[in-house]
């Protein structure tokens, strides 16, 4: 089963760069797809999450399961990966 993580980020954000690197490191060698969305490309996403970026979701943003924002919560992401995704 392939798991999905969605990262909301913006181009000029050093925290986004750090979270992206950490997420890709945790996902390496696992059946995980990491989708990145530019929060500034959607007025709806920017209005809702613009002040929280980067934001990492388990699955799609629409599912609403936020794993962390601002900084990577490695323990939370590892738990998501270990449980095999949403139950």
CORHU-V844204 format. One record per pair of residues at least 4 apart in sequence whose ideal C-beta (glycine too) atoms are under 7 Angstrom apart, sorted by the first residue. I is the first residue (numbers start at 1). GAP is how many residues later the second one is. Records with the same first field share a line. If there is no record, write none. Layout:
I = GAP / GAP
//
This chain:
1 = 30 / 83 / 84
2 = 29 / 30 / 31
3 = 28 / 29 / 78 / 82
4 = 29 / 31 / 55 / 56
5 = 18 / 22 / 27 / 29 / 51 / 52 / 53
6 = 29 / 31 / 51 / 53 / 54 / 55
7 = 12 / 13 / 16 / 27 / 29 / 47 / 49
8 = 29 / 31 / 37 / 41 / 45 / 46 / 47 / 53
9 = 4 / 7 / 11 / 27 / 29 / 30 / 44 / 45
10 = 6 / 28 / 29 / 30 / 43
11 = 27
13 = 4 / 40 / 41
14 = 4
15 = 4 / 39 / 55 / 56
16 = 4 / 37 / 38
17 = 4
18 = 4
19 = 4 / 35 / 37 / 53
20 = 4 / 16
21 = 4
22 = 4 / 50 / 52
23 = 4 / 11 / 33 / 49 / 54
24 = 4 / 10
26 = 48 / 51 / 52 / 55
27 = 5 / 7
30 = 51
32 = 49
37 = 8 / 24
39 = 6 / 7 / 10 / 11 / 14
40 = 6
42 = 4
43 = 4
44 = 4
45 = 4
46 = 4
49 = 4 / 6
52 = 17 / 18
54 = 15
55 = 11 / 14
56 = 11 / 12
57 = 4 / 6 / 8 / 9 / 10
58 = 7 / 9 / 22 / 27 / 28
59 = 4 / 6 / 27
65 = 21
67 = 6 / 9 / 10 / 13
68 = 4 / 5 / 8
72 = 5
73 = 4
74 = 4
75 = 4
76 = 4
77 = 4
78 = 4
79 = 4
80 = 5
83 = 4
//
